[in-house]
């Protein structure tokens, strides 16, 4: 299992646990909180978040105070398969 998969799984689990689906959003800056320091350092987290936005696992909502994100309900089955695999 790669480091990027670990980061992705952590972020997805966190959002599922807090029920951040569709119309409930959280700041993009909150996603790496709680990650161990060795995973949080570097550009790995930013790269993984951008990848999840491209894959449509995360939906973005621009606001005047920053970017907000939520999980895409249309990808729920794929997200759960990735988390519990």
N, C-alpha and C positions, 0 to 999 in steps of 0.2 A: 504494500500500500504506500502510495507516494505522500509526500508532505502536503501537496496541493489537495489531494483527496481528504486528508485529515482536516485541513482548514475548511474545506467545503462542507464536510460532514458536520463539523462543529457549528458552523454558522446556520446550516439548515436545521439542525436539531434545536438550536437556541430559538430560532424563529417559530418552529412548530410548537415547541414547549410554551412559548408566550402567545401562541395563536395569532401571529402577525400575518393574516391572510387578507388579500384584496384591499378592502377599504380601511384597514387598520395599518398604520405605517409606523416606522421607526427611523431614526436618523441613520444614515449610512456610516456615521462615525461610531455608532454603538455596536456595529457588527464584530469588530475584533476584540471587544472587551471580554475578558474572561479567558482568552487564549493564553497558553503558556508563552513566556517571553521568547523562547527559541523559535516558536512558530510566528509570533507577531512581528519580529524584527525583519527588516528588509522589505522588498517590494512584493513578496509572495501573496500577502493578504489582498492588496489592491488588485493584483492580477487575477486572483480567484474571484473576487467580487465582480470585476469587469466581465469575466468569462460567464458567470452566472447570469448577469444581465443580458449578455448576447444569447445565451441558451434559453432565455425567457423563464428561468426558474425564479428570478426576482423581477418585480415590476418597479419602475422608478416613478417618482412623483416630484418634480422640481417645485420648490417653494422659495419664497424670498429669503429664508433663513438657512437654506441648504437643501441637499437632496435627501428625500425620504424614500424608503424601499419597503416592499411587502412581498410575500410569497404569492406566486401565481396559482390560483385554484385549479386552472386547467391542466397544470402539471403535477397535481397532487399525487397521483399514482407513481409517477417517475421519481418524485422527491422522496416518497416513503420507501420505494424500492432501494434508492441510493442510501438512505439513512440506515435501514435495517438489513442491508446486504452484508 
